[in-house]
Amino acid sequence: MGEHVRAGTLHVWTEQVGEGPDVLLLGGLGDTVESWQFQLDGLADRFRLTAFDNRGAGRTARPEGAVSVEMLADDAAAVLHAYDIPSAHVAGFSGGSVIAQEMALRHPDLVRSLVLQGTWTEMDNYLRTWARFMKWLVEVAPSERAFHEGHFLFTYTPRSYNDGTVDRIIDGVLALPHKQSTEDIHAFIDAFIDHKTTDRLPNLRVPALVLAGSNDLISRPNLCRAVAEKIPGALFEVFEGEAHQPFQEVPDRWNDRVSAFWRSVQQGAA
């Protein structure tokens, strides 16, 4: 059962489950704690997992004004402080992976390790164009379902469209009572369009696992590989045949891989 916690100046909606080493889960565009359900269910026997809604998503309100990645990283740090967690393994996907990078740069003592799924150091022209496309798609789509059907073409594999998985995911999203406004979506996207960590990542001294889907059209494998090459000692692996969010499409495989990584960090082997 989730709860709001005071994190800095925000009341942030969080969910915490499990026992063991601490893990902090960071979501991407408009994603709520529910996006991590396979991990909250599948890893709670080995780790204590904390997930939360970013400002302007789900049950965490966005104060007026612009949003920055630095601000979102500080929010993540404030969530750990709210729970008196001295450090955690931090995992993020898509925009959440960029927030995780920034969190490790700004709050290195809080980050035990990084798992970065579908990530980038800075948007290239293709990714920037996609981001701008998302901004106008949310404005012109004839319905909320139509927006997600179009958005998810870049997020999930054709396999999941054809076997009904995407329809079930959309049904779940539509059932959530806390909708992200168009203004909140725009603010979130704007935070990332010109954000860069390229020159700063070599300063990180934290174990990192960078994961890509071979068929990811958003954060393509070459973008993910560039992140791994910038972080000293980082591991880079590709989920063949998968897209932007394999932690949802093949959660058992994903959970096993990140769990093994976290265990190796705990044992001092990574």
N, C-alpha and C positions, 0 to 999 in steps of 0.2 A: 504494500500500500504506500503510495507516494505522499509527499508532504512538501509544503513550502518552507524554505529555510532562508534566514537572513544572510545574504552573501554580499558584503559591501553595502551598497545603497539599494540593492534589489531584493525582492522576494522571489527566489528561484525555486521552481518546481523540481523536485528531485525524487528519485527512487533508489533505495539501497537494499541489496539482498546479499545473502551468502555469508560465509565465514572464510577467513584466510587472508593472504596478502591483499592489499588494497589495489583496486583497479578503478580508474576514472574513464568513462566513456563519453566521447564528444561527437555530436551529430552534425550533419551538414544543413543544407538549405531547407528551412521549415521543418526539419525532422525533430520529433519529440522522443521521449524515453522509449516509446513503443517501438521505434525503429530498431532498438537493441534487444527486442524480446527474446530472440533465440540465444543471445548471450546471457541475459539475465536468468533465463531458464536453464541453459546448458552448462554454465560455468560456476553457478552458485555453490556447487559442492566442493569447489577448489579455491575460490577467491571471494572476497567481499567486493561487490561491484556497486559503483555509484554512477548513475546516469542522471542527466538533467536536461531541461528545455532551455535552449539559449534565449537570451533576451529577444523578444519579438516573435517567439515560436511557442506554440502550445499554451501552457499555463503560466509562462513567465512574460510579464508585460515589458514592452520596450518604452523607456522614457523618451520624451521628445528629443529630437536632434539626430545627428548622424551616428552611424555605428562604425567602429573600426575593429580590425582584427586584434589590435592591442587591447582594446576594451573587452572583447570577448575572451581573450586569454586571461585577463585579470579577473573576469567573472568566474572562469574555471578554477583559478587559484583560490578565489574567495569561497567557492563551494567546499574545497578541501579544508580550508580554515574553519568553515562553519561546522564541519564534522570532526574537527580536531585531528585530521589525518596529516601526519608530518610529511609523508611522501607517498606516491602511488605510481603504479604502471599506468601510463596514459595511452589510450587508443582513440584514434579519430578516423572518420572517413570523410572524403571529399572536403568540403569547407572545414569540417571538424578536424581533419588532419593538418590543415594549415594553422588552425587555432592551436593544435597540439604543438606544432613547431614553435609558434610564437610563445606559448606558455613555457616551453623548455628553455627558450632564450631569455625570457624575462624573469622566470621563477625556477632556476635550475635546481634548487634544493628540494623542490616539491616533486620533481619528475624522476622516478626510479628507472623508467625505460619508456621508449616510444614504439607504438605500432601505428604505422601510417598506411591506411588503405586508400588507394585512388587519390594520390596527392600531387603536388607541384611546388616548385620554388617560386615561380611567378607565371602568370598566364601568358602564353604565346598568343598570336593573333587569332588562331583557330579557337582556343578556349575562351578568349575574351569575346569573340563574336558569338559563341554559344551562350555566354552569360547575358549578353545584351538581348539575344533572342528570347531567353527565358523571361526577361523583363517585359517585353511586349507581348509574349504569348499569354502571360497571366492576365493581361488587359483585354485581349481580343478573343480568347477562347470562349465558345458559346456556353460553357457550363464548367463547374468545378471538375466533374468527371472528365470532360474533354481535355481540360488542362493537364490533368494527371496522365491521361492516356498518351498525350503528346510528349510531356516531360519524360515519362518513364521509357519512351523509346530509346533514350540515351542511357538509361539507368539499368535496365534488365535485359536479359538475353531473349532472342526470339523464342527459345524453348519455354520460358516462363510466360510469354504472351500466349503461346499456343496451347499450353496445358492448363490454363485458367489461373495460374499463380498470380499474375498481375491483376486480374479482375478481383481476386480475393484481397490483395493488398489495397487496391483502390477502395473496395467496400469498407475496409477497416479505417482507412483515412477519412472517408466521407462520414463515418459514424462518430468520429471524434467531435465533441461539441466545441472545442476551442480552435477556431480557424485562424490561420495566419492571414492578415490583411495584405492587399496588394502593396500598400506602403511599406509594410514590414519586409516583404519579399524584396522589394527594390532596395531598401536600406541594407539588407544582408548582402545582396549581390554587389552593391556599390562598394562595400567594405573590402571586397576581394579583388576587384578588377585591376587595381594598380598596386596591390600589396606585394612585397618582395621579401624573401628571406635568403636569396641566392648568395649574397656576400657574407651573410652572418652564420649560416649553417656550419661552416668549418670550425666555429668556436664551440660547438656542442661537444660535450664529453659525457654522453649517455648512450647506453646500448639501444640500438634502433633496428627495427624490422620494417622494411618498406615492401608493401604488397601491391601488385597490380593485377588487373584482369586482362588477359590477352586481347579480349574483344571490347575493352572499355573505350568508348568514343569520347568521353569527357576528359578524364585524366589518363591519356594514353600511356602505355608502358614506358615510352621514352621519357615522358615527363616524370614518372615515378622513379625511373632509373637515375635521372639527374639529381633527385633528392638524395638517394642512397649514395651517390658518388660524392656529394658535398659533406655528408655527415661521416666523420672519421669512424671506420670500423663497422658501418651499417651493413646489414644483410639486405639483399634484394631478391625477391622471388615473384614468379608470375603464376597465377591460377589460369592454366590453359582452358580456353573455351568459355571463360567467365567474363562478366561485364563489370559494371561499376560497383556492384554491391554483393560480392560473393558471400559475405557474412550472413546475408539473408537467403540467397539462392542455394548455397551449399554450406549451411551453418555448421554441420558436424566436421567437415574438413577444415573449415576456417577456425573453429574453436579448438580443434586438436593442434593446429599449427601454432596459434598464438599462445595456447596454454603451455606447449613445449618450450616456446621462447621465454615466457615468463618464468617457468621453472628453471631454465638455464641461467637466467639473470639472478634468480634467488640463490642459485648454487655457485654464482660467481664465474660461470663458464661462458657468458656472452659479453 
